[in-house]
Amino acid sequence: MFKGMLKGNMVIGQSGGPTAVINQSLVGAVLAAREQDSITGILGARHGIQGIMDENFIDLTTQSVEQLELVAHTPAAALGSVRLKPGKAECEKVFEVFRKHDVRYFFYIGGNDSAETAHIIAEMAKEANYDFCTVHIPKTIDNDLKVTDHCPGFASAARFVALAFMGDDRDNRALSGVKINVVMGRHAGFLTAASALARRPEHEGKSDGPHLIYLPERVFDVEQFKQDVKTTMAKYGRCVVAASEGIGDKDGNPIASTGERDSHGNIQLSGTGALGDTLAAFVKEALGKGARVRADTFGYLQRSYPTIISEVDAKEAREVGEYAVHHAASTGEAGSVAIRRLSNVPYTSECFITPLSSVAREATEMKDAHINDAGNDVTQAWVDYVAPLVGELPKMGDL
Amino acid sequence: MFKGMLKGNMVIGQSGGPTAVINQSLVGAVLAAREQDSITGILGARHGIQGIMDENFIDLTTQSVEQLELVAHTPAAALGSVRLKPGKAECEKVFEVFRKHDVRYFFYIGGNDSAETAHIIAEMAKEANYDFCTVHIPKTIDNDLKVTDHCPGFASAARFVALAFMGDDRDNRALSGVKINVVMGRHAGFLTAASALARRPEHEGKSDGPHLIYLPERVFDVEQFKQDVKTTMAKYGRCVVAASEGIGDKDGNPIASTGERDSHGNIQLSGTGALGDTLAAFVKEALGKGARVRADTFGYLQRSYPTIISEVDAKEAREVGEYAVHHAASTGEAGSVAIRRLSNVPYTSECFITPLSSVAREATEMKDAHINDAGNDVTQAWVDYVAPLVGELPKMGDL
């Protein structure tokens, strides 16, 4: 225990796009906090920062473990989430509320925007000489946080995507034609790249789809795309395409979007079928009017579908929540929890703390070594990285 | 055994949109056929009628039971499927091939179009005095075949939809706004109506979504839709909508489509995000530009997603395949297999045979008693009908 132990209430909140396991982190943190003498009260903020400003709290000391375990297994943020990026006035309001409620610990579960929010508040506390500890608990299906090997929430979404492509590839095999599936991931292609797990390793180089994978890390060239589809059709008589919602042209313009923006200034890419329809139109131009071309946009199911949860992901999401509380209570130091991969077979990992500034704002993208030279597929190194996180997939039968 | 037992080869094929359990029917029929003395060879037609015309057969007597069981658990038609509706010339060609290969049994797994194909061929055989028995094995996620209580393939797709709405409703609860999900079902709303299972029975009348359900059996009135969404937003501060891809206006025009048609003359509704985007635009007109409105189109995942399979559905899909072969071998009479529900608690059912003409061509739609008066929701009678087919759903936790 550190000198001059912080004693007081804690606030925990959830922010950004929910995941299938974000409640594991919440429950992990709450159950760990209940065992800390230094944490006197546990307040859950409804809808993240918004709930703090509104003093819209729920007491998290009273629920049965049974109820909390049910919450842990339920997708999407049980406290409610928020897309608000607080400015100076909002942060001052948050402080006022923290002081009023003698809040000494703040845990914010979210992505890099949430880490930045936590960072700003930690800096304000320091300036105000207010004894306070804030820890960011990582979550994002996009897998785009810096420092950490991977992000809680990603592997369950990746499992949804891999299974979806396994089934959809059978469907395409049965009726032929071109099938385009648009996968979430604004700036990073991790989730789209997880579609490669739908190919059976023992069928390497055979006909399993997806046959083409387009990631936002590479420029999307429409003419090259048309040629890629033609080549695949000539080879297999069918073609399954995985395309990230974030693909853009050489000038960085999205291939398709509604033009709408959220409060973080992000263009709306999800919750619309525009990109899929645009890509389908390109394919029809390439193959002719009579071609059977279909496009699906997997949308919000990727982050919220129940029962399709990676065991590794659920376990790690729980662990980062627990670790955040243990770290805060034992050191009083701000930071962001990250994951270090220790071994691949069998898969093992551990948590560690990285400075908030190392995670805030900036995001990562896929390594060059994980993308093929043509920019239309992933490499074996990518499959080796992602497979242990997603876990075993069912076998498919052939005639 | 009937007098003058038919002895010869059998052909089996799969047709129309695949389902998650159509291979259960195939494997059920093949394993049953292997035990019949009257069935000498078992030929699987690649891509249904097309494979017969092309004499593109696979010998189904040689695979191990282990391999077939793996196929049975694999979504989508393992033999390949087809959308071809044969005309007179095609049927004559099919005959020629059947005679050439001494085919005396023909099993066709599909919907009402496939039943019609089977019916035409049965009639041709009768006219030609060719001893021949054809049995239609039902399958369709649309659940729109006549006579039968329900169709194999429907309950697994319904399970996918119910789970999707369970997760998506948590997502919408976390971030609020309006969420529209477009569900498959061209003329019948059965699959869209299955979204109602996402509401927890113990929360009757509470806030669980979907809050609004629009079916093709009722005219879709845009102004009424806008008003329904406004009313729901005022009540819950959020709104989850289930809309069938087949909804149309008072003149029967689809609310949105690409205008493309398949070889059956059906307008393309799936494999495009057009309807979801159109409905989202209506909501933005109603609530104002700033409203958070998202639309997903579940698409082909509904019929092909692995691991989300209803146990009742898998069992019955196997049974209709077995029953078709037992019926054909023991009576030599043409027909279509149907399912009769015997009891709801515990759920039990049995197979029976109905004339091909009673199933061919025409489709059913939802009963009036299963749709509410306002035409924007289902009734408890519908939930009672569909729940035993879909099976138990996971519990969701709340704070």
HADDOCK unambig.tbl for C-alpha pairs under 7 A between the chains (distance, minus, plus):
assign (segid A and resid 18 and name CA) (segid B and resid 171 and name CA) 6.58 0.50 0.50
assign (segid A and resid 67 and name CA) (segid B and resid 397 and name CA) 6.69 0.50 0.50
assign (segid A and resid 70 and name CA) (segid B and resid 396 and name CA) 6.47 0.50 0.50
assign (segid A and resid 70 and name CA) (segid B and resid 397 and name CA) 4.78 0.50 0.50
assign (segid A and resid 71 and name CA) (segid B and resid 396 and name CA) 6.78 0.50 0.50
assign (segid A and resid 71 and name CA) (segid B and resid 397 and name CA) 4.13 0.50 0.50
assign (segid A and resid 71 and name CA) (segid B and resid 398 and name CA) 5.92 0.50 0.50
assign (segid A and resid 74 and name CA) (segid B and resid 396 and name CA) 5.36 0.50 0.50
assign (segid A and resid 74 and name CA) (segid B and resid 397 and name CA) 5.87 0.50 0.50
assign (segid A and resid 75 and name CA) (segid B and resid 167 and name CA) 6.02 0.50 0.50
assign (segid A and resid 75 and name CA) (segid B and resid 170 and name CA) 6.65 0.50 0.50
assign (segid A and resid 76 and name CA) (segid B and resid 170 and name CA) 5.51 0.50 0.50
assign (segid A and resid 76 and name CA) (segid B and resid 171 and name CA) 5.09 0.50 0.50
assign (segid A and resid 76 and name CA) (segid B and resid 174 and name CA) 6.57 0.50 0.50
assign (segid A and resid 77 and name CA) (segid B and resid 174 and name CA) 5.55 0.50 0.50
assign (segid A and resid 78 and name CA) (segid B and resid 174 and name CA) 6.85 0.50 0.50
assign (segid A and resid 78 and name CA) (segid B and resid 398 and name CA) 6.28 0.50 0.50
assign (segid A and resid 78 and name CA) (segid B and resid 399 and name CA) 6.22 0.50 0.50
assign (segid A and resid 79 and name CA) (segid B and resid 399 and name CA) 6.82 0.50 0.50
assign (segid A and resid 80 and name CA) (segid B and resid 173 and name CA) 6.77 0.50 0.50
assign (segid A and resid 80 and name CA) (segid B and resid 174 and name CA) 3.92 0.50 0.50
assign (segid A and resid 80 and name CA) (segid B and resid 175 and name CA) 6.48 0.50 0.50
assign (segid A and resid 81 and name CA) (segid B and resid 174 and name CA) 4.93 0.50 0.50
assign (segid A and resid 81 and name CA) (segid B and resid 175 and name CA) 5.48 0.50 0.50
assign (segid A and resid 82 and name CA) (segid B and resid 175 and name CA) 6.04 0.50 0.50
assign (segid A and resid 163 and name CA) (segid B and resid 305 and name CA) 6.82 0.50 0.50
assign (segid A and resid 163 and name CA) (segid B and resid 306 and name CA) 6.41 0.50 0.50
assign (segid A and resid 164 and name CA) (segid B and resid 301 and name CA) 6.34 0.50 0.50
assign (segid A and resid 164 and name CA) (segid B and resid 305 and name CA) 5.64 0.50 0.50
assign (segid A and resid 167 and name CA) (segid B and resid 75 and name CA) 6.03 0.50 0.50
assign (segid A and resid 167 and name CA) (segid B and resid 304 and name CA) 4.76 0.50 0.50
assign (segid A and resid 167 and name CA) (segid B and resid 305 and name CA) 4.91 0.50 0.50
assign (segid A and resid 167 and name CA) (segid B and resid 306 and name CA) 5.63 0.50 0.50
assign (segid A and resid 168 and name CA) (segid B and resid 300 and name CA) 6.85 0.50 0.50
assign (segid A and resid 168 and name CA) (segid B and resid 301 and name CA) 6.51 0.50 0.50
assign (segid A and resid 168 and name CA) (segid B and resid 304 and name CA) 5.76 0.50 0.50
assign (segid A and resid 170 and name CA) (segid B and resid 75 and name CA) 6.64 0.50 0.50
assign (segid A and resid 170 and name CA) (segid B and resid 76 and name CA) 5.50 0.50 0.50
assign (segid A and resid 171 and name CA) (segid B and resid 18 and name CA) 6.59 0.50 0.50
assign (segid A and resid 171 and name CA) (segid B and resid 76 and name CA) 5.08 0.50 0.50
assign (segid A and resid 171 and name CA) (segid B and resid 304 and name CA) 6.30 0.50 0.50
assign (segid A and resid 173 and name CA) (segid B and resid 80 and name CA) 6.79 0.50 0.50
assign (segid A and resid 174 and name CA) (segid B and resid 76 and name CA) 6.57 0.50 0.50
assign (segid A and resid 174 and name CA) (segid B and resid 77 and name CA) 5.57 0.50 0.50
assign (segid A and resid 174 and name CA) (segid B and resid 78 and name CA) 6.86 0.50 0.50
assign (segid A and resid 174 and name CA) (segid B and resid 80 and name CA) 3.92 0.50 0.50
assign (segid A and resid 174 and name CA) (segid B and resid 81 and name CA) 4.94 0.50 0.50
assign (segid A and resid 175 and name CA) (segid B and resid 80 and name CA) 6.48 0.50 0.50
assign (segid A and resid 175 and name CA) (segid B and resid 81 and name CA) 5.48 0.50 0.50
assign (segid A and resid 175 and name CA) (segid B and resid 82 and name CA) 6.04 0.50 0.50
assign (segid A and resid 271 and name CA) (segid B and resid 294 and name CA) 4.35 0.50 0.50
assign (segid A and resid 271 and name CA) (segid B and resid 295 and name CA) 4.62 0.50 0.50
assign (segid A and resid 271 and name CA) (segid B and resid 296 and name CA) 5.48 0.50 0.50
assign (segid A and resid 272 and name CA) (segid B and resid 273 and name CA) 6.68 0.50 0.50
assign (segid A and resid 272 and name CA) (segid B and resid 277 and name CA) 5.94 0.50 0.50
assign (segid A and resid 272 and name CA) (segid B and resid 294 and name CA) 6.71 0.50 0.50
assign (segid A and resid 272 and name CA) (segid B and resid 295 and name CA) 5.68 0.50 0.50
assign (segid A and resid 272 and name CA) (segid B and resid 296 and name CA) 6.47 0.50 0.50
assign (segid A and resid 273 and name CA) (segid B and resid 272 and name CA) 6.69 0.50 0.50
assign (segid A and resid 273 and name CA) (segid B and resid 273 and name CA) 4.01 0.50 0.50
assign (segid A and resid 273 and name CA) (segid B and resid 274 and name CA) 6.68 0.50 0.50
assign (segid A and resid 273 and name CA) (segid B and resid 277 and name CA) 6.75 0.50 0.50
assign (segid A and resid 274 and name CA) (segid B and resid 273 and name CA) 6.68 0.50 0.50
assign (segid A and resid 277 and name CA) (segid B and resid 272 and name CA) 5.96 0.50 0.50
assign (segid A and resid 277 and name CA) (segid B and resid 273 and name CA) 6.77 0.50 0.50
assign (segid A and resid 294 and name CA) (segid B and resid 271 and name CA) 4.36 0.50 0.50
assign (segid A and resid 294 and name CA) (segid B and resid 272 and name CA) 6.70 0.50 0.50
assign (segid A and resid 295 and name CA) (segid B and resid 271 and name CA) 4.62 0.50 0.50
assign (segid A and resid 295 and name CA) (segid B and resid 272 and name CA) 5.68 0.50 0.50
assign (segid A and resid 296 and name CA) (segid B and resid 271 and name CA) 5.47 0.50 0.50
assign (segid A and resid 296 and name CA) (segid B and resid 272 and name CA) 6.46 0.50 0.50
assign (segid A and resid 296 and name CA) (segid B and resid 299 and name CA) 5.79 0.50 0.50
assign (segid A and resid 297 and name CA) (segid B and resid 297 and name CA) 6.86 0.50 0.50
assign (segid A and resid 298 and name CA) (segid B and resid 298 and name CA) 6.95 0.50 0.50
assign (segid A and resid 299 and name CA) (segid B and resid 296 and name CA) 5.80 0.50 0.50
assign (segid A and resid 300 and name CA) (segid B and resid 168 and name CA) 6.85 0.50 0.50
assign (segid A and resid 301 and name CA) (segid B and resid 164 and name CA) 6.35 0.50 0.50
assign (segid A and resid 301 and name CA) (segid B and resid 168 and name CA) 6.52 0.50 0.50
assign (segid A and resid 304 and name CA) (segid B and resid 167 and name CA) 4.75 0.50 0.50
assign (segid A and resid 304 and name CA) (segid B and resid 168 and name CA) 5.75 0.50 0.50
assign (segid A and resid 304 and name CA) (segid B and resid 171 and name CA) 6.30 0.50 0.50
assign (segid A and resid 305 and name CA) (segid B and resid 163 and name CA) 6.82 0.50 0.50
assign (segid A and resid 305 and name CA) (segid B and resid 164 and name CA) 5.63 0.50 0.50
assign (segid A and resid 305 and name CA) (segid B and resid 167 and name CA) 4.90 0.50 0.50
assign (segid A and resid 306 and name CA) (segid B and resid 163 and name CA) 6.40 0.50 0.50
assign (segid A and resid 306 and name CA) (segid B and resid 167 and name CA) 5.62 0.50 0.50
assign (segid A and resid 396 and name CA) (segid B and resid 70 and name CA) 6.47 0.50 0.50
assign (segid A and resid 396 and name CA) (segid B and resid 71 and name CA) 6.80 0.50 0.50
assign (segid A and resid 396 and name CA) (segid B and resid 74 and name CA) 5.37 0.50 0.50
assign (segid A and resid 397 and name CA) (segid B and resid 67 and name CA) 6.70 0.50 0.50
assign (segid A and resid 397 and name CA) (segid B and resid 70 and name CA) 4.78 0.50 0.50
assign (segid A and resid 397 and name CA) (segid B and resid 71 and name CA) 4.13 0.50 0.50
assign (segid A and resid 397 and name CA) (segid B and resid 74 and name CA) 5.87 0.50 0.50
assign (segid A and resid 398 and name CA) (segid B and resid 71 and name CA) 5.93 0.50 0.50
assign (segid A and resid 398 and name CA) (segid B and resid 78 and name CA) 6.29 0.50 0.50
assign (segid A and resid 399 and name CA) (segid B and resid 78 and name CA) 6.22 0.50 0.50
assign (segid A and resid 399 and name CA) (segid B and resid 79 and name CA) 6.82 0.50 0.50
